Each structure stands twice: as structure tokens, then as C-alpha cells.
Amino acid sequence: MKTNRGQSLLEAILALAIFALIVSALAAMTIGGYQGLSYGTDYLEASALADEALEAARSVRDGAWNEFIISPARVSTTTGQWTLIGAPSETIGKFIRTLTFAPVCRETISQNIASCSGNPVDLHSKLASTTVTWQSTSGVTQEVKREAYLTNWDSREWAHTDWTGLTGTNVDTSFAGQLTLAGTPAAWKQYSPSPVSSVLNDVYCFAEDDCWGVGVASAGEVILDWNGVTWTRIAVSPTLPDSNLNAIFCAQPNDCWAVGNNSSGETLLRWNGSAWSRLTPIAAIPNANLNSVYCTSTTNCWAVGAASGGETILRWTGGPNWSRVGPIAAIPDAALNDVFCVDTNDCWAVGAASGGETILRWTGGPNWSRVGPIAAIPDAALNSVYCPSSTDCWIVGNNSGGEMLLRWVGGPSWSRVGPVATLPNVNLNTVFLGFEPGWAMGASGSIFQFDFGSFQTTGSLISPAFDMSDNSPVQIINWDQSVPGGCVACTVRFQIRTGSSGTGPWSIWRGPDGTSSTYFTTAAGALLPVILNSQRFVQYQVFLGGNGLTTPVLQEVRINYK
């Protein structure tokens, strides 16, 4: 039998294929191992670079916290220690490293780290992030990222609250913890000469240069007009009765009421913008002396006065006639001298009656009610009431001990102010403080002008030099302030300088960008520019701004340093 000892062509081809597969597998294993080894080496190097950046950031933190205004940054050792240099990234061989610093916000109460949406920024914390990227041998971008929270834990603070004894420009340094613009205090002074010598009973201003005053004379009604410069008497009108005019109120410049009395019944006069006219006496209303009128709108007015048979309170709601409210049995048979409404459903009326001062209040119900009498207030005749706000009201009047000034600030009772030595012992019949100046009028043509006080519009002060005990970085400034609402011109601004001694030489005054043309304006705080670092003494200058009517208040300044 014949035996075949050779290989067929098919077997040879199959053997070669198997050999090729083995070789390919061995090659792939070799290349993969090389790539894996390369990636592992690159990853370790990238990780080391990322860790190095965070360690450099910690080193910078230990030296000067305010260097973290540089972001993004790269780290450098050209000065022999780690420093930050502003740059979007740095290239180290095949690696690109980026270092950034983000603000950290905290919840107000718990101080836990929280979202910066609605939570305050913590100037003493930063989130440091570093990213290292490179291209692998296969062309794929690889990345290593590290993050760490840094805190300004090793620092000190200069807190300055006492400016007494310091000299500034246009500022008041009288009180510790309160630096303000300088101003003149509010005060009353007598207006002279008065255009009349008769009794003046009421004043009302629709604007600071548009006021009316009314009173009593032996011949003809007394109506005064203020144009912003002088008071003048309006000529007596033959069409008006020879009335005692006790009060005036304007709902609009061309819609005013004046009330009083004469022998033919209650007196109600109305101004239409060009002339005054009288409403016919109303039979249903008693022949009363009307002493005051107040309107919350052109169709809602109150008038009060005195008549036999109880207090006199009239109301007008836009119809052809006024109507009487009451009398109310719980209210004494008082002569009501004035009425004032804070709003549609909150009115006060004051007067005089036996048994103490008379103060009435109406809060929208069917009746008025009495407040007091108050034992601490003498049995006075109360002549006028005015409320700048819903919780701040004044009453003026008189008794045997001099002028009567009462004030209510929202509590259960009124209290007395004064007597005021600078006011003569006169009967004051009316007060109006809605505009500047304010006015009070009384007997013998007396007119008093109230100056609300004014403030400088700009002021500044330079602090004492503060010794930080060594050449230190000054890192953060923040302060406490109170700025009146609605005062756009009310501002508090700072600049900082540093020097080698308490007497200089000093650097220039600098703002947040390191120049003299910018100012720190955020009370919550800001990092100081690094150009101020490495000096022993620090000083600030503060600038206050106002609108002349009010002032910002600086309460405390804090400068953080290493």
C-alpha cells in the first residue's frame, strides 16, 4: 500500500493563515501594552501636574489671599516661591494645565456651602480647580481634573468704628460708630414780616411753592397765598361773607375748601382754580363753627367744628350737600379744632373739652372713638394735628405752661415734646410739614417756618495709619453702612493706600483695579489689589455722597490682612 508523506496546497495555505493570526495577536498585544504603558505614564504625570497646581495655590494662599483675583492663572517660581500669573493656560511638554478660582457662597444662618443663587459670597473661601489635558498616542484628548476648597484661615482684621477727633471734609465725626455728611439740624424760626396782624388759623400746601393760609379779621375774610418766596393777602371779595375762616384744604391745586363761621350759618367756601365761592348754608346742619376740613380725594372730605348738642363732624362724598355724622354719646361735648386723614380709613380729630385733651380717631367704621385722656398730658386745648406717616403724628396747641407739642409714633399713647425754649409762648393754631419748609401759624399774625435741616452733598475723611506689625499683604475690605431708601445719590466709596511707615512714603490711593481712578463701592467686600501688598502700614479714605436732604451712615470699616 502506498503512503502519502507530503502536504496539500490547501494545508499549506491554512498553516500560513494560522501563523499570521498568531503573529498579529502577538503584535497587537505588544502595541497595546506599549499604549497602555504610555497612557499610564501620561496619567501619572498629568495627575502630578494637577496636584502641583493645587499645592501651589495653597502656597499662594498662605502668602497672600488677595492674589486669587487672578483667574485663570498659571503658577510660577521665578521669584523663588509660587506665584500666580494671569494666563488662560500653560503648556508643560505635551500637557496643557489650566488653573481657575471660583467664588464660594454660603447659607446665611448655617454657613454651609450653597449655590450662589440667592446666597452671599464668602470672601474668605475660594474653589480652586485645575485641569490637565494631553493628546494620547492614538490622538484622543485625555484629561485629569482636581478641585479643592481654600480658606483664608490664617489672617487678622483691623476693625475701625471711631472717627471722633478726626478731621474730615464736610463730614460729622461727633459719634463713634456713625460717620455721616455734615449738616444743619432741623429748627423752627419766625417768618417776618407777616402780611397781617390778625389771628391765622390754618395753613395748607399743595407744593413747596403753593400754600394757602386762612384766618380772622374785623373786615373781610383773611386768605393768604405763598408763592415760594413771600406770603401775600388775597384781596377781600365782596361776594363772600364777613367770615372767620378757620381751615383750608386742597384736594387738587384747583379744588380747595375753606371752612369757618359767621352769623348766617356754617361757612363752606370752595376754590375752583380762579375764584372762591360759598355753598349755601344747609338747614340740616346746625349753625356750627367749622374749624377744620380734610379731603382724601376730590369726592371724600371731612369737616369738624363746635356746636351746642355735641361734637360737630361733617362729611362730603361728592354730592350737592354735606351731611352730619353723630353726635356720638361716648364722645364729650367737645369743640373739635382740626381733622387729618392718613388715608381713606384712618383719620384723627383734636380739640378741647372739660376733663382733659380731646383726641378722636376714625378707622373706617360707622363712628369715631376717643383716645385718652392721657394723665401725663396737661388739660390742654389741642388746635391742630398732622401725620407725616401712618405711625408718626404731631399735635400742636396751648395751655398755661406755654406751647403744646404732642407726638404719636404708633404706640398706645401720645407724649409731650418740650416746651421748646426757642419758640415764644404763643398760641399755635396750625402746623403743616408736608413739604420743605414746614409751617406753623397762630395768634397776632405769627408765622413760623420749619427748616427740615440739610446735609452736604459730598464729604470725605482719611483714616489714621494702621500698623500691621510687619510687611503684610492687605487682602479684603468690607464695611457696614446704612443708606436711606430712595436716595440714589447716597453713596459710600473707599480707596486704600499702604506705606513703609505711619508717616509715609505712601503709595497712591488705589481702587479695585489698582489705579487711582476707581473706588470700592460694595459694602459686602472686595479683594484688594496685590500691588498694595508687602508694606507695614495701611490707610483708607472714604467718600460720602448725598442729595442734600439726607445722608448715608458709615458704621464700621474692616480691613483683613495677613
LOMI-403955 format. One record per residue: x, y, z of N, C-alpha, C in turn. Coordinates in steps of 0.001 Angstrom, whole numbers, plus 500000, padded with zeros to 6 digits. Each point is the difference from the previous one (the first is absolute). Last residue first. Example, Ala and Ser with C-alpha at 12.3 -4.5 7.8 and 13.67 -1.06 7.14 Angstrom:
2
512850497750507080500820501190500060499230501090500730 500290494280499930499110501190500000500900501200500000 
This chain:
562
497222589738556332500679498770500410500856500254501232 495298502688498816501393499944499573500633498729500555 495016503144499272500606498722500327501419499954499448 496302503978501518501043499660499031500689498732500493 495140503077500935500854498865500343500987499734498857 496261503945502307500845499617498875500910498864500457 494945502484501623501243499292500311500720499665498697 496146502969500139500013499542501380501293499285500390 497566503941496447501029498965500059500174499595501455 495853502437497039500680499862501290500995498848499893 497236503790496431500358498632500370500731500002501339 496368503869498798501407499615499957500156498503500190 496247504390498377500297498904500915501447499573499802 498235503703497649498885499830500924500258498927501037 503106501092496454499747501248500724498895499894501029 501897496381497258499160500869499169499680501327500678 504608496585500402498598500129500398499250500933499077 505094496979501230499198500811499088498558500036500460 505487498783501827498556499910500174499313500913499000 505083497377500692499261501099499368498509499728500188 505143498386502260498612499720499698499344501257499456 505217497522500736499229501230499944498598499639499534 504365497208502640498906500114499029499495501432499970 504769496859501393499133501151500254498880499981498959 504625496973502250498887500113499060499099501154500442 505424497669500747498907500870500428498943500086498898 504003497319499467499663499805501410498768500782500436 501302497587495033500291501202500772499488499800501428 499381496915496133501406500069500428500388501340500594 495671499797496602500602499090500975501433500389500355 496803501950496664500028500628501323500751499163501032 499110498603495468501023501037499964500110500720501344 496651496619498915501257499507500571501095501054500000 494608501078500433501000499677498975501346499646500631 495326498962502560500842501151499700501060499611498975 494835497934500847501431499760500157500779501246499600 494954500352501993500729499723498757501452499715500351 494510500895502410501438499794499959500562499709498631 495541501519501984500231498594500344501460499613499846 498383504321498677500189499876501444500284498564500413 501068502601495341499171498893500481500270499764501477 502349503170497080498631500467500232499087498920500576 505433501918498735499276498873500555498604500482500403 502926502328495991499642500023501414499345498671500394 503479502676495870498879499139500358499825499974501515 503567502311497615498764500479499367498789499141500343 504849499434501077499390501035500841498664500481499456 502120494859499417500251501373499562499289500977500929 499730495099500235501353500419500305500346501401499561 495667497558499871500866499625498876501445500456500210 496540500923503298500065498552499779500882499573498838 501248504717502050498714499319500026500166498536499652 503526503983502254499657499025498972498598499444500236 503959504212501186498715499418500382499538499088498860 505238500604500525498845500796499607498740499328500533 504268499113502886499620499752498611498888500968499623 503457501434503853498800499226499709499915499697498510 504199501203503926499282500324498760498868499010499714 499532501287504299500360499870498599501457499594499846 497683500463504200500025501333499393500398499955498527 499759496109502842498743500681500248499933501399499428 503036496275497557499914500518501369498685500749500143 500968497710495983501027499349500820500010500499501435 495501499800496728501281500677500105500934499279500946 494817500059496875500897499390500988501333500733499979 494297500738498536501411500148499689500815499351501118 494504500341497714500985499502500961501399500401499541 494303501515499408501267499697499360501004499648501100 494114500371499410501291499921500676501146499899498997 494269501555500805501067499486499135501337500067500742 494173500608500286501181499850500841501072499338499141 494954502982499165501001498985499692501108499997501045 495006502324498128500641499622501263500946498819499760 497032501997496653501277500699500153500744499610501269 495622498333498963500938499490499000501382500619500189 495759499141503245501026501036499794501070499460499056 496229497379501636499575501003499038501003501096499730 500426497464504610499315499501498816499549501133499096 504301500331503332498554500225499940499408499482498701 504320497911502445499730500943498918498489500199499899 504174497943503360498552500173499924499741501096498982 504360496265501263499458501312499649498487499964500070 505085497117500914498578500086500321499522501413499718 504327497024497670499551500982500984498502499869500227 505122497824497628498540500025500026499557500912501129 504768498042497091499322501097500687498502499751499938 504940496902499503498565500209499778499574501270500709 504765498689499745499324499014499166498556500329499641 505402501622501272498653500429500387499045499337499021 505184498468501615499018500248498948498690500481500614 504858500960502380498895499063499846499207500278498735 504497501079503376499644500216498603498982498941499581 499885501290505099501052499540499093499547500280498570 497449501612503703501108499418500763501107499395499143 495936502812498977499731498562499911501115499171500630 497902505245500519501235499225500005499661498513500014 497282504653498193499924498815500845501263499169499818 498233505483499412500817498906499475499952498833500977 495788503418499640501361499919500541500760498872499301 496161502064497044500138499291501263501390500188500582 497011503368496803501136499084499923500206499388501372 495523502340497237500825499902501202501108498988499754 495537503190497487501054498989499979500779500032501306 495129501801496913500896500103501139501032498888499956 495292502625497332501212499179499920500837500219501250 495763502045499643499783498977498969501226499115499789 498049502594504611500925500164498892499745498880498982 495867501263502976501301499355500109500881500404498822 495344501944503093500591499604498723501372499398500264 494823501549502517501430499708500075500515499548498653 495529501585501016500197498581500261501472499639500196 497190504593501007501075499539499125500296498552500358 495590503404500744500765498856500486500995499561498932 497104504754501586500500499182498893500874498887500563 495762503489501783501271499337500294500344499044498862 496616504527501336500312498971499011501380499440500332 495795503416502238501262499282500161500131498895498953 496414503512501051500672499864498710501304499229500059 497080500523503826500653501265499643500788499900498698 498891495246501985499459501296500383500852501146499476 500911495518497439499238500197501217499579501435500211 502722495658496731499433501345500098499179500118501263 504070496846497086499071500067501125499535501444500109 502801496507496091499440501247500510499154499746501240 504431497854496583498733499793500675499532501303500618 503213499657495406499935500012501466498628499591500528 500652497078497227500995500862500637499948501379499358 495849496274500743501070500413499109501015500804500800 496276498118502252500014499143498821501111500307499025 498281501689504592501375499552499772500116499126498763 496744503749503161500033499215498767501452499668499680 496365502214504151501326499557499596499864499177498723 497092503736503677500072499084498863501445499636499712 498557502897503672498712499495499545500081498981498887 502798502353504518500193499487498641498731499297499564 501429503875503825499025498990499627500247499602498551 504072501774503143498858500455499216499047498842499794 504833501245502259498795499473500635498774500554499284 504822499211497443499368500875500989498708499382500513 504325497181498326498709500485499523499386500917501056 504164497714500683500195500927498888498690500507499421 500313496731503633500422501330500443500099500997498853 496666495753500678501194500305499220500412501430500263 497054496123503186500029501190499147501364500276499354 499205495602499324500230501380500434499463500257501395 497720496251497349501346500421499610500175501438500484 496494495549501381500278501416499796501459500224499637 496645495600498886500886500550501024500333501441499641 496036495681498963500755501160499557500907500456501145 498207494753499324499756501342500532500824501055499266 500064495130499044498646500199500526499694501435500413 503639499226496094499710499283501229498598500279500504 502257502056496097499411498695499758499668499201501242 501887504492499941500846499213499106499497498566499888 498666505524501548499569498593500050500808499228498970 500103505144502927500401499114498903499498498581500262 499346505774501424499829498582500314500429499169498801 500338505335502159500400499132498896499886498557500472 498589505369501579499768498584500229500371499245498723 501378505049502632499529499281498820499871498514500308 499711502750504372500717500249498757499440499201498845 498258499953504580501440499823500121500772500225498723 495105500126500615500599501083500785501510499897500099 497923497841495713499429500039501343500756501068500773 499247497924494483500498500911501019499353499699501333 501338497568494789498942500676500738500590500943501019 500980495766495845500408501240500646498801500623500692 501843494829498015498891500879500386500598501257500625 501654495475496596500272501132500893498701500745500283 501909494692498102499055501119499989500407501049501037 501307494988497517500718501189500471499076501201499858 499204495463498293500466499775501375500795501193500533 498096499826495564498959499310500753500407499730501447 502149504251497533499833498607499610498952499374500891 500859504689500238500845499710498839499888498564499526 496387503089502780500694498719499999500849499857498741 497180503900503472500572499683498682500819498721500109 496259503726502789500644498696499941500512499785498579 498045504226503707500293499491498660500739498677500098 498167502458503886499516500814498891500256499418498619 499190499092505703500748499466498856499424500592498722 500209501196505514499207500207498793500856499562498821 500656497924505088500350501012499011498921500148498945 501545497769504825498667500275499452500103501145498996 504337496808500866499162500963500720498700500251499255 502789495343499998499877501201499171499081500985500724 500901495616501701501291500694499942499947501277499176 496225496970500491500287500707501263501272500824499922 496501498862496059501277499465500454500459500824501196 494755498788497695501121500938500185501221499340500643 498564497650496289500326500688501242498756500360500786 499135499395495086501259499471500520500341500781501260 495068498976497165500923500884500696501235499234500466 496617499214495495500203499633501399501053500912500611 496115499661495496501293500405500524500103499538501459 496750497490496236500173501075500969501462500315500272 498392496564496857498909500993499957500229501202500900 504377497535498102498725499495500490498922501066499953 504758500609498870499177499434498940498671499459500445 503333502167502877500725498975499241499102499271499013 500730504741503439499042499259499162500781499043499111 500677503183504920500529499270498849498872499263499284 501254504406503876499087499016499421500673499314498821 501111503238504644500585499396498805499050498910499532 500395504244503877499087499213499180500713499554498733 501443501479505474500138500232498563499047499070499225 498442501065504998501219499556499329499987500275498514 496447501152503166500392498636500338501201499495499237 496791503710497858500296499842501417500364498541500269 501146501818495196498790499718500781500402499948501460 502024500824494491500053500353501416498667499677500640 502849497967495418499287501183500452500179500224501477 500948496614495058500425500468501319499230501252500371 500238495293496393499418501312500288500392500387501420 501427496184495695500107500506501367499267501347500081 500034495201496543499943501442500221500099500315501489 499920495929495981500793500255501208500108501507500200 498159497556496046499372499401501171500814500203501283 501347501815495678498546500047499913499322499515501269 504826501657500900499485499452498749498490499978500092 502328502528503083501198499355499476499668499327498671 497471504323502269499861498611499579501314499492499429 497846504157503525501038499596499044499821498514499702 497638504749502699499858498630499539501089499728498973 498501503851504278500739499596498804499726498536499698 497820502521503622500735501069499341500703499588498713 495545498855503521501041499352499196500660501056499128 497151499868504802500254500843498835501158499374499243 496559497146503261501272500683499779499921500958498827 497324496663503439499490501141499229501160500953499729 501038494691500652499541501178500760499553501118499066 499566494738498842500985501070499828499502501234500745 497443495950499610501219499674500758501068501077499906 495747500206497589499798500161501445501278499766500802 499502502019495012500261498687500569500008500148501514 497432503012495660501064499864501004500064498610500633 500119499847495336499841500096501446498935500996500378 501951500843495441500233498690500594499895500162501506 498034503032495468500596499908501335500135498538500431 500215502349494832499096499434500992500736499843501324 500149502980494846500693499349501090498947499416500950 499045500885494586499992500495501378500958499203500887 499267499145495208499778501461500091500149500546501415 502847495614498810498659500418499624499814501497500143 503986497383501254499908500364498595498640500445499536 501251498745504563500410498884499146499764500295498526 500561502291505404499576500253498615500568498904499112 498943501184505683500663499234498938499389500357498644 500615501823505676499294499994498723500785499183498986 499491500959505669500792499337498966499147499934498741 500060502179505352499498500199498632500985499378499016 498455499209505583501033500296499012499382500119498603 496588501031503938500969498955499676500984500432498950 496442502798501827499376498704499738500969498925499572 500971505168498937499332499458501173499360498665499632 504356501347497376498618500474500075499407499445501276 504905500110496715499385500083501322498581500529499861 503607497147496483499832501303500623499352499899501357 502011497402494906499648499896501417499881501399500572 500112496902494972500107501299500669499565499815501444 501641496837495267499484500128501362500157501448500449 499766497062494892500533501023500897499322499908501367 500354497874494672499919499456501354500677500969500964 499930500300495090498620499631500323499885499389501393 504138501421497913499110501089499595498541499689500312 503670497793503145499868500052498545499080501158499666 501264499337504411500872498938499503499922499882498487 499163504320503558499489499174498908501012498931499638 498439503801504240501039499141499391499346499102498965 499221504593503759499518499202498878501170499198499442 498228503333504633501001499274499221499333499198498895 497598502953503146501381500330500324501043499321499123 494531501864500471500805498950499380501470500400500099 495299501221502749501303500535499625500823498849499430 494508500023499800501235499643500690501159500882499567 494599499044499842500729501248499756501335499937500740 497633495422498271499836501062501004500864501207499662 497856496731496294501228500097500775499844501131501010 496636498995496785500138498804500846501259500027500855 498948503452496726499096500056501148500195498821500944 503707502444496911499143498821499896499170499906501270 502613504265497057499845499256501254498957498896499870 502661501468495639498872500470500805499921499210501295 504679500765497521498869499102499913498891500525500911 503964503075497558499442499414501213498881499023499664 504826501663497309498554500188500091499479499285501233 504936501877497182499357499348501124498496500285499958 503784499737495746499211500827500919499450499134501118 503051498268496629500033501420499623499244500889500968 500518495230500539501211500296499249500119501446499592 496469498148502719499977499231498757501228500247499123 498131500177505533500873500619499002500048499112498759 496417500834504514500692499095499085500754500799498937 497512500278505407500440500659498781500747498991499124 496452500273504474500740499075499145500329500725498700 497834500942505306500619500587498808500839498945499297 495377500173503524501341499482499720500520500613498703 496384503097502101500126498554499881501426499588499689 498566504612500592498933499400499195500154498491499822 503099503083502369498694500070500657498900499286499221 504976498213499405499520501371500155498571499930500505 504805496625499005498679500295500545499705501479499854 503292495835497588500012500932501114498611500221500537 503535497532495774498823499929500866500161500992501141 501849498457494643500280500778501201498732500014500844 502280496966495519498914500351500910500556500860501140 501519498586494488500291500223501416498708500313500754 502232498770494949498839499506500746500322500066501486 503108500805496279498803500758499604498744499517500717 504327497998500841500275501442499965498776500838499638 498897495504502438500797500267498808500290501495499964 498049498448503788500126498654499449500834500028498728 499965503456504336499919499884498550500176498542499588 498485503316504606500604498778499470499784499956498496 499391503273504980500039499898498547500662498686499611 497630503153504542500767498885499434499911500005498488 497971503382502934500751499232500978500890498920499401 497283505043499124500433498791499312500984499261500891 495884503765500569501221499505500624500361498699499292 497048503873497479500116498779500787501324499905500732 496525503010496975501048500470500918500261498904501030 498200498705495036499570500614501262501195500402500853 500147500024494593500129499052501093499567500672501293 500190502285495793499000498934499857500089498962501106 503037503793499445498688500427500500498939498905499905 505466499446500732498976499874498967498648500423500551 505556501135501071498700499628500549498961499988498889 505242499018498949499069501107500212498642499493500484 504517497392501127499099500117498863498971501074500304 505094499724502102498568499846500262499207500177498707 505233497974500752499220501208499693498524499724500278 505482497905500794498571499892500270499330501338499660 504729497968497710499349500861500985498549499571500194 503063497231497444500902501074500418499383500823501125 497749496309497904501350499465500103501014501023500460 495273500817499636500473499679498651501409499404499988 495287500767503352501464499857500004500446499536498630 495368502638502392500555499136498958501534500033500083 495152501093503246501379500290499617500468498995498960 495169502148502257500570498899499222501389500434499543 495563501716503276501452500044499881500464498738499276 495067503060500064500720498735500245501506500210499830 496867504194501500500320499157498844500789498755500380 499959503561503506499281500378498779500478499113498845 501619499380504440498779500742500338499213500386498762 503009495469500217500235501455500017498682500691500287 502690494702499750498901500838500465500415501459499921 501853495398497100499880500498501364498813500902500193 503496496441496487498729500695500239499927500433501459 503644498217495661499762500211501417498700500758500176 502953496814495984498938500903500399499976500113501519 503789498506495726499371499822501310498882501032500185 504090498209496545498563500205499797499268499697501294 504727499149498952499810501396499600498535500326499746 501431495645501383500875500838500813499888501475499635 495678497049499283501384499816499556500855500944500828 495599499612501119499893498984498965501363499708499388 498330501980505033500877500117498840499733498867499028 497604502949504477500071498771499209500864500264498776 498188502196505217500878500084498840499962498657499287 497121503218504127500358498758499315500899500296498805 498447503357503313499457498758500538500458498732499292 501297505505501408500057499068498876499680498605500524 499064505432501719500223498590500302499999499180498714 501477505142499584498869499290500592500349498524500195 502625503472497803500225499966501447498882499265500716 502443499766494740498846500387500809500407499967501467 503121498872496510499150500959499278498779500453500797 505026498640501942498722499378499696499112501004499276 505541500030499795498815500476500723498748499239499585 503223497102501186499706501422500161500338500738498700 499717494831502907499944500660498691499591501459500210 502615496427503527498850500847499712500129500648498634 501899495030501544500370501412500058498794500834499580 501781494480501441498954500989499712500596501400500067 502598495096498765499721501064500971498838500862499517 503792495430499041498665500531499771499673501030501076 505182499271498837498856499320500619498684500640499594 504532499650496935499413500917500965498774499328500594 504576497432497976498728500641499681499592500982501062 504019496129497769499690501094500922498701500665499586 501045494759499033500224501318499424499627501063501018 501420495431502149498987500493499083500491501273499315 501312495496503509500596501043499169498977500408498961 500180496942504600499051500736499168500708501138499291 501885497063503465499100499094499303499010500696499102 501833503075503669500645498746499627498976499085499341 499533505406499897499594498794500701500780498791499495 500610504564498332499648500208501402499780498709500765 501368501605495274500719498952500735499665500044501486 498259501788494772499742500132501430500645498815500710 501216502695495070499455498828500668499848500284501485 502102502748496302498538499944499892499419498726500603 504923499575499858499421501099499223498506499764499857 503427498396504189499697499693498611499496501235499295 502633498210504816499572501138499197499800499550498568 499799497500505211500617500087498685499436501188499241 498420498681504353501311500637500073500712500089498672 496422496232500422500007501206500827501424500541500109 498366495914497737500571501120499239500014501292500814 499506494273500483499985501265500753500720501088499207 499567495210498790498649500504500228499945501397500601 503153495655497492500042501405500385498580500538500113 503212495181499712498622500502500009500006501416500560 503584496139497833499922501321500627498562500480499859 502313494793499882499058501015499525500131501283500812 502676494875498298499604500904501073499112501107499407 501518494457498664500038501436499696499518500787501208 500140494899498112501102500571500802500144501482499668 496665497293497802499884499718501430501055500706500849 497642499773495199500908501018500520500033499904501524 498929495941496238499438500989500926501093500916500524 498602496149495720501031500720500738499325501035500893 498674495127497174499550501235500626501154500597500809 500238496719495452500226500112501442499452501339500489 500593496204495343499348501144500644500307499991501495 501685497666494739500037500021501452499274501267500502 500812496591495196499466501197500649500056499836501512 501845497997494766500017499774501449499544501299500670 499841497586494625499846501087500983500099499458501424 500790499086494053499842499458501346499998501154501011 499208499054494329500290500960501065499690499376501359 501612497359495377498839500299500835500416500971501118 502899497817496577499365501248499578498773500379500802 503276496242500557498964499690499002499247501237499549 503348500157503379500667499557498764499001499661498910 498348503589503552500589498667500096500647499632498674 499224504990502156499610499129498897500702498654500178 498473503636504004501058499627499063499421499106498913 498797503454504854499595499242498814501225499685499152 498241501830505251501159499680499164499519499129498844 497882503607504049499756498992498974501267499837499174 497958502233505064501079499884499010499680498843499058 497639503540504070499832498899499048501163500013499025 498035502227505085501093499902499033499779498772499120 496877503370503226500073498657499435501070500006498917 499348503217504641500084499891498548499986498517499617 499075503808504527500061498649499429500066500089498481 499368503773503005501108499282500632500084498546499534 496544503187498768501264500518499491501207499275500559 494802498580499040500956499960501110501360500442499458 494754501110498213501338499485499703500855500073501256 494463499466500042501127500941499943501318499298499725 495055498385498126500818499896501205501217500912499885 496653499323496460499284500429501191500777499894501290 501979497499496196498728500608499644499226500313501276 504200497639499782500145501457500070498739500723499547 500422495010502506499959500651498699500118501506500168 502090497394503995498733499901499281500140500660498635 502578498361505075500217500365498604498716499740499210 499598501121505218500365498903499123500209500507498583 498545502475504040501333500197499441500482498795499189 495647501127502464500794498804500253501458500150499578 496997503742499336499889499516501385500953498839500258 499811502056495603500211501046501007500032499451501415 501662497219495662498723500359500590500246500946501181 503597499898496018499557499258501176498620500459500436 503979499927495537498879500632500694499539499106501142 504621500965496618499266499048500828498905500759500741 503132500800495123499488500428501305499255498865500692 504084498934496600498586500384499951499546500452501381 504760499125496756499469500168501353498575500527499896 504004497085496726498979501038500185499545500021501453 503929497857496190499679500177501416499014501149500139 502346496260496079499184501185500264499644500032501480 503671497416496202499432500097501351499276501335500159 502110496221496148499463501359500140499282500065501349 504092496602497552498835500242500856499619501488500007 503920497750497940498809499644499241498711500350500750 504014502601501656500218498850499125498768499751499156 498666503309502811501141499324500624500238498715499216 497035504990499743500392498761499342501264499461500646 495608503294501684501438499883499785500290498632499394 495587503927500418500515498648500244501516500040499876 497369504019499996498904499041499851500436498570500275 502168504265502504500146499331498714498872498992499872 502572503440503904498791499936499195500270499408498635 502627498786504539500139500910498866498752499849499147 501955498738505365499018499857498933500237501056498936 503547497390503602499190501185499763499036499691498869 503914497436503577498873499907499082499266501339499910 505185500093501012498834499444500667498838499995499013 504248501585498708500445499118501058498873499436500829 499612502814496058500445500805501153500497499131501145 498241498117495950501104500868499581500521500841501151 496460496391499380500953500042501114501177500908499678 494344499102498496501385500271499621500869499990501251 494686498713497640500875500140501157501439500130499539 495070501542497656501015498950500001500939500281501160 494485501279498855501379500358500329500923498818499713 494526502465499159500889498850500151501451500447500171 498471502660502461499356498763499569499475500205498579 502127502814504525500520499583498701499367498656499638 499292502115504190499267500789499015500457499625498590 501906498262504095498989499198499315499045500849499169 503557501569502958500479499631498664498969499193499231 499562501562504642499442500839498940500597499715498626 501405497818504154498680499554499552499491500806498814 505055498792501712499156501178499742498679499552499397 503258496848502007500764501235499888499143501233499849 498286495502500259500736500232501245500796501299499965 497692498580496104499047500332501065500716500326501296 502550498347496450499630501399499769499035500455501078 501106495515500062501168500790500381499717501489499818 496776496974498533500036500035501465501183500834500489 499694499248495408498926500890500430499965500104501522 502984496945498099500467501363499763498954501009500449 498846495515500140500956500290501061500571501407499842 497153498465496630499249500243501234500926500295501170 501989498876495881499305501285499893499216500313501265 502129495784499626500969501070500195499326501362499951 497499496166498983500232500120501440500973501132500302 499265499026495493498775500531500598500176500199501494 503524497916497656499903501420499627498755500640500612 500583495383500562501001500727500781499951501487499699 497284497187497467499504500085501380500967500777500875 501315499047495618498932501002500010499449500174501409 503178496596499350500633501315499868498963501110500045 498478495562500055500710500299501238500647501375499943 497905498456496131499007500283501039500688500350501318 502673498604496340499442501343499782499018500374501115 501750495629500043501057500966500294499484501424499869 497116496557498737500222499989501441501062500994500414 499204499348495431498894500719500643500187500070501511 503162497469497530500125501431499697498906500798500685 499868495308500291501099500521500806500169501498499801 496868497844497327499563500016501384501071500555500927 501082499344495505499066501118500148499511500107501448 502790496380498977500767501243499896499086501201500212 498054495771499782500756500162501235500795501275500014 497727498896496123499074500368501070500711500187501312 502507498390496353499629501415499809499077500471501107 501216495426500005501185500827500241499661501477499916 496717496859498943500275499971501433501189500891500333 498942499394495520498984500832500660500238500061501500 502756497151497484500300501412499718499019500922500708 499312495314500241501166500372500790500357501469499801 496553498263497399499593500080501412501151500418500885 500865499221495466499196501223500186499602500170501459 502249496010498761500904501155499956499250501291500258 497516496075499644500786499980501232500930501212500046 497485499346496127499145500397501119500778500057501297 502164498361496172499778501457499911499140500507501147 500712495323499565501224500679500422499830501517499994 496572497362498273500057499878501467501225500721500542 499539499771495381498978500894500584500044499959501522 502768497020497522500483501372499915499013500984500644 498750495500499654501066500174500987500541501418500012 496830498794496725499383500061501325501059500215501079 501424499274495576499363501331500123499408500156501381 501800495804498960501046501028500120499415501386500203 497131496373499128500539499921501345501072501071500225 498168499540495718499005500558500931500528500000501430 502507497909496511500069501474499924499041500651500989 501780495133501285499271500604498875500142501519500050 503689496422501875498833500821500356499354500539498735 503129495057500835500052501461499756498724500722500457 500881495007499934500758500678501052500050501509499813 497004495323498631500263501381499536500663500766501126 499856494358498548499756501045501035500391501372499465 498385494678497992500827501196499809499652501057501031 499977494394499951499132501188500000500889501217500000 
